[in-house]
Amino acid sequence: MASITLDGAAIRDEASFHAASRAAFGFNDHVAPTMDSWIDALSYLRDEEGMTKFRLKPNEVLEIAITGSAAMKAAVPDLLEEIAFCIGGINERYEDYGEKPALKLVLK
């Protein structure tokens, strides 16, 4: 299983989240630091789009682990909720195309 880890204790706002995501996911230069762009990039993990450093196999899942999630929840609770909501929406998008969900969120 492919995986990335984000340090939730270091995420204090949306800008630090997007900076950490860019580094962890290997986003290309076309991925803007916005949630819409984050969603789009993670919606093409099994395609040849090259928006991230990952290219998942048909049933492979990318695990997104957030360490220090309690600190992140204390600092930016709405952002953590939005990330979980977006991952659910991305997985629904995969299912709409007849594919298995591609993302798994793990809070540590």
C-alpha positions in Angstrom: 0.0 0.0 0.0 1.3 3.4 -0.9 1.4 5.9 1.9 2.2 9.4 2.9 2.5 11.0 6.3 1.5 14.6 7.2 2.7 16.1 10.5 -0.5 17.4 11.9 1.3 19.3 14.8 3.0 21.4 12.1 -0.2 22.3 10.3 -1.5 25.5 11.7 -3.5 26.8 8.8 -4.5 26.0 5.2 -1.3 27.4 3.8 0.9 25.0 5.9 -1.4 22.1 5.0 -1.0 22.8 1.3 2.8 23.2 1.7 3.0 19.8 3.5 0.7 18.2 1.0 2.8 19.5 -2.0 5.9 17.9 -0.4 4.3 14.6 0.6 2.2 14.0 -2.5 4.8 15.4 -5.0 2.2 17.6 -6.6 3.2 19.0 -10.0 3.4 22.7 -10.7 -0.2 22.8 -12.0 -1.7 21.9 -8.6 -2.6 25.1 -6.9 -2.6 25.5 -3.1 -6.4 25.2 -2.8 -8.8 22.5 -1.7 -10.4 22.3 -5.1 -7.0 21.7 -6.7 -6.1 19.2 -3.9 -9.3 17.2 -4.7 -8.6 17.3 -8.4 -5.1 16.0 -8.0 -6.1 13.1 -5.7 -9.0 12.2 -8.1 -6.5 11.1 -10.8 -4.2 8.7 -8.8 -4.9 5.8 -11.2 -4.7 7.8 -14.4 -1.7 9.1 -16.4 -2.3 12.7 -15.4 0.9 12.9 -13.4 -0.5 15.4 -10.9 1.2 13.6 -8.0 4.2 11.3 -7.7 1.8 8.4 -7.2 0.3 6.1 -9.9 -1.9 3.6 -8.1 -2.8 0.2 -9.5 -6.5 -0.5 -10.1 -7.3 -1.7 -6.5 -4.4 0.0 -4.7 -5.1 2.5 -1.9 -3.1 5.5 -0.8 -3.0 5.8 3.0 -2.9 9.4 4.2 -1.6 9.3 7.8 -1.8 12.4 9.9 0.4 12.2 12.9 -0.2 14.7 15.7 -3.8 14.8 14.7 -4.9 15.9 18.2 -2.7 19.0 17.9 -4.1 19.7 14.4 -7.7 19.3 15.6 -7.0 21.7 18.4 -5.4 24.3 16.1 -7.6 23.9 13.0 -10.5 21.7 13.6 -12.5 22.9 10.6 -9.6 22.0 8.3 -9.2 18.5 9.6 -13.0 18.0 9.1 -12.7 19.4 5.6 -9.9 17.0 4.8 -11.9 14.0 6.0 -15.0 15.2 4.0 -12.9 15.8 0.9 -11.4 12.3 1.1 -14.9 10.8 1.4 -16.0 12.8 -1.7 -12.9 11.8 -3.7 -13.6 8.1 -2.9 -17.2 8.5 -4.0 -15.9 10.0 -7.3 -13.8 6.8 -7.8 -16.9 4.6 -7.0 -19.0 6.6 -9.5 -16.5 5.5 -12.2 -16.8 1.9 -11.1 -13.5 1.9 -9.2 -12.6 1.0 -5.7 -11.9 3.9 -3.3 -8.3 5.1 -3.6 -7.8 6.9 -0.3 -7.7 5.9 3.4 -7.3 8.6 6.1 -5.6 7.5 9.3 -5.4 9.8 12.3 -2.6 9.2 14.7 
